[in-house]
Amino acid sequence: MKKNMGSADRIIRFILAAVVAVLYFTNVITGTLGIVLMVIAGIFVVTSFISFCPLYALVGLNTCPSKK
């Protein structure tokens, strides 16, 4: 897997995942919507740590700065 996520993209995903987790555990979002958002937040955290997003690969998007 070649990295295709830049640092800004990784930070934004991690912050969004943290916000969703806080909202879920404080019962602001509940039910099916809460579970779906927590799954998406988990995916965001995993993709942030490995710097690879499969959806970006399918679309051909790359936010990782190129090295010379």
N, C-alpha and C positions, 0 to 999 in steps of 0.2 A: 504494500500500500504506500503510494507516494503521498506525501503531505500536500494538502490542497486548501488548508485554512491558515490565514494569517493570525497574528496575535490579537488584533482588535476584534476579529470575528470570534475568537476563542473566549475572550473576556466577556463580550456581550452575551454569548450563549451561557456562560457560567453564571453571570448575574441574573439573567432571565430564569434559569433553573432554580437559583436560590430564592428569588422572589416567589415563584410558583410553590416551592416547598414551604416557605413561611406562610403563605396564604392557605395552603392545604392544612398544615398542622395547627393553624389558629382557627380552623373551621370557617374561613371566609368562603372558600370554594369547597363544595362537598358533592357527594354522589358520583354519578357517572362522569360528569364533566371534570371533577376533581381527580378521578382515577386516570382519565385520558391525559389530562395536563401533567400529572406526575410521571406517566410513562414517557411523554414527550420531553419532560425535564430530565429524566434519566438518560434518554438518548442524547440530549444536549451535553450533559456532563461527560458521557463516554466519548463522544466525538470531540469534545474540547480537549480531553486528555490525550487522545491519540492523534489529534490534528488532521483527521481525515473524515470527510463527510461523503458517504456513498451517493447522496443525492447530487452533490456538486459534481462528482465524477460522471454521473449519468447526463447531466446538463452540460458539462464541459466548463464549469466555473472553477476558477482558481483564485483565492484571495491571498495565497502565500506569496510573499515577495520573491522574485527570482534572484538566484545567486549567480554572480559572474565569475 
